[in-house]
Amino acid sequence: AQSVSQHNHHVILSEAASLELGCNYSYGGTVNLFWYVQYPGQHLQLLLKYFSGDPLVKGIKGFEAEFIKSKFSFNLRKPSVQWSDTAEYFCAVMSSNTGKLIFGQGTTLQVKP
Amino acid sequence: KAGVTQTPRYLIKTRGQQVTLSCSPISGHRSVSWYQQTPGQGLQFLFEYFSETQRNKGNFPGRFSGRQFSNSRSEMNVSTLELGDSALYLCASSDHRGRGANTEAFFGQGTRLTVV
């Protein structure tokens, strides 16, 4: 069965600290990979996506993620977080054959000013 | 382009009642998916519709059903509501057309359902 696992449920950082959120997935076929962010009271927004090609993808607001096929991982990184990055972050996998998204459990990031 | 629109934004229902939620996808998108978000279970896939046909279904009881109209708008129905159905229900649209497609899903604001 397809599954997505996020390593951290709750992360607390100070502003300017570096961020790395782990994500591993289990799926035997070709997948598309995503990170979504949900700011308090807002809808899910796409941070970045990986379909194919360069495994290092850059998204909005300075976020990037690296796809490592051999490790079935798609970790999210940001060199220097800001207070406004406080939100919940979701890693997700979509089979290239369907529009179904499988989400990880989510990571709540709290950035202290 | 207008985004994904879900109505209503908030609902309060009593146990045993039924509820219908609506989702209007982005113009041109034919795939609509529904998700349930709860603090305990996170985001769980309910079902996906493409061109009026259910293409995928998650592991939810038969009380949860949906449909899609010819204009791609979708409705989700939950019958015999239980307290545990209280959740944020999210709709996503994409132009995913099938095998080998690379596309992303765009989400609506959600409908917050409270069952009392």
Interface residues (C-beta under 8 A of the other chain):
Chain A: T30 N32 F34 Y36 Q42 H43 L44 Q45 L46 K49 F51 S52 F90 A92 M94 S96 N97 T98 G99 K100 L101 I102 F103 G104 Q105 G106
Chain B: S31 S33 Y35 G42 L43 Q44 F45 E48 F50 R55 N56 G58 L90 A92 S94 H96 G98 R99 G100 A101 N102 T103 E104 A105 F106 F107 G108 Q109 G110
